[in-house]
Amino acid sequence: MTTSPETPTEGIPVSDLESQTAYLDAAATTKRFTHPLHTPWLDNVKRGAAILDYGCGYGRTLDALDQQGFDNLCGFDTSPGMIARARSLHPAMRFVVLDTLPALACPDASIDVVVLFAVVTCIPSDDAQLLLIGELHRVLKPGALLYLSDLLLRDDRRNRDRCARFAESYGTYGVFETGDGTVCGHHPSDWFTSLLAGFETIDTRRTTVTTMNGNTSTGLQFLARNPASRHQTPTH
Ligand SMILES: C[S@@+](CC[C@H](N)C(=O)[O-])C[C@H]1O[C@@H](n2cnc3c(N)ncnc32)[C@H](O)[C@@H]1O
């Protein structure tokens, strides 16, 4: 995949997110991520396709793609600790630490598949999520794929209580502090549908996932296509 210094999207300097980055750096060696890659969704993708893993963590999903024979892989993440671990586990792969969110040093319409696994949950602000989806839109070729996996808002007592507890401080029901130093969000399925409004949904599936703190949760996955003609970034 070719990258270039063009980064047209204005964004948030990562230094503004110091506490989240410190948490994620520490998590690089202590947490395990588990959202499953449903490989049949990628059966028709050429093995040389340019695949970008946004919020790649320690390279788990890229490793799974590598095992499927894909060989044009690149991972981006805000956490230098995650990228350091990814590089040591996968020295032949290319990893980039993001400086300004969500700007990617990739030309417009240069990527065939973006993988976005368990990243929306790490971005508390709806506007920041929309900005990210707009940037992914920019780099995806017309007709290219976005594969999103994230966590669904749950209605059990524990989740209801914590979402209610933090709803006022974060201005959104579903965003909460985990108790070990970070802020996460779980979203209803219609939020993901509106986030992906500028894409054509090809398929969805539900999965059971273990969260990074070891709890069982419900994952929701979307396979979506960037429409063949360019269009506007989705808004609220
Ligand atoms: C729960 S982990 C998932 C990692 C990987 N996608 C996987 O499934 O194995 C979330 C990752 O997203 C990164 N991250 C969080 N917020 C981000 C943002 N705004 N932009 C880019 N990466 C972000 C974190 O550093 C972390 O590595």
The ligand as an SDF file (V2000), in Angstrom:
LIG
                    3D

 27 29  0  0  0  0  0  0  0  0999 V2000
   -9.9710   -2.6250   22.0900 C   0  0  0  0  0  0  0  0  0  0  0  0
   -8.5230   -2.3030   21.1720 S   0  0  0  0  0  0  0  0  0  0  0  0
   -8.7800   -3.2800   19.6920 C   0  0  0  0  0  0  0  0  0  0  0  0
   -7.5130   -3.5130   18.9230 C   0  0  0  0  0  0  0  0  0  0  0  0
   -7.6830   -4.2710   17.6010 C   0  0  0  0  0  0  0  0  0  0  0  0
   -8.5610   -3.5640   16.7000 N   0  0  0  0  0  0  0  0  0  0  0  0
   -8.2010   -5.6700   17.8270 C   0  0  0  0  0  0  0  0  0  0  0  0
   -9.4050   -5.9010   17.6600 O   0  0  0  0  0  0  0  0  0  0  0  0
   -7.3960   -6.5290   18.1920 O   0  0  0  0  0  0  0  0  0  0  0  0
   -8.7930   -0.6610   20.5790 C   0  0  0  0  0  0  0  0  0  0  0  0
   -7.5710   -0.0630   19.9130 C   0  0  0  0  0  0  0  0  0  0  0  0
   -7.9300    1.1870   19.3420 O   0  0  0  0  0  0  0  0  0  0  0  0
   -6.9280    2.1500   19.6390 C   0  0  0  0  0  0  0  0  0  0  0  0
   -7.6070    3.4460   19.6600 N   0  0  0  0  0  0  0  0  0  0  0  0
   -8.4220    3.9540   20.6000 C   0  0  0  0  0  0  0  0  0  0  0  0
   -8.8990    5.1460   20.2310 N   0  0  0  0  0  0  0  0  0  0  0  0
   -8.3710    5.3890   19.0100 C   0  0  0  0  0  0  0  0  0  0  0  0
   -8.5090    6.4480   18.0860 C   0  0  0  0  0  0  0  0  0  0  0  0
   -9.2850    7.5010   18.3530 N   0  0  0  0  0  0  0  0  0  0  0  0
   -7.8200    6.3910   16.9340 N   0  0  0  0  0  0  0  0  0  0  0  0
   -7.0260    5.3060   16.6660 C   0  0  0  0  0  0  0  0  0  0  0  0
   -6.8640    4.2740   17.5000 N   0  0  0  0  0  0  0  0  0  0  0  0
   -7.5470    4.3110   18.6470 C   0  0  0  0  0  0  0  0  0  0  0  0
   -6.3770    1.7240   20.9750 C   0  0  0  0  0  0  0  0  0  0  0  0
   -5.0670    2.2020   21.2010 O   0  0  0  0  0  0  0  0  0  0  0  0
   -6.4270    0.2050   20.8780 C   0  0  0  0  0  0  0  0  0  0  0  0
   -5.2430   -0.3180   20.3510 O   0  0  0  0  0  0  0  0  0  0  0  0
  1  2  1  0
  2  3  1  0
  2 10  1  0
  3  4  1  0
  4  5  1  0
  5  6  1  0
  5  7  1  0
  7  8  2  0
  7  9  1  0
 10 11  1  0
 11 12  1  0
 11 26  1  0
 12 13  1  0
 13 14  1  0
 13 24  1  0
 14 15  1  0
 14 23  1  0
 15 16  2  0
 16 17  1  0
 17 18  1  0
 17 23  2  0
 18 19  1  0
 18 20  2  0
 20 21  1  0
 21 22  2  0
 22 23  1  0
 24 25  1  0
 24 26  1  0
 26 27  1  0
M  CHG  2   2   1   9  -1
M  END
$$$$
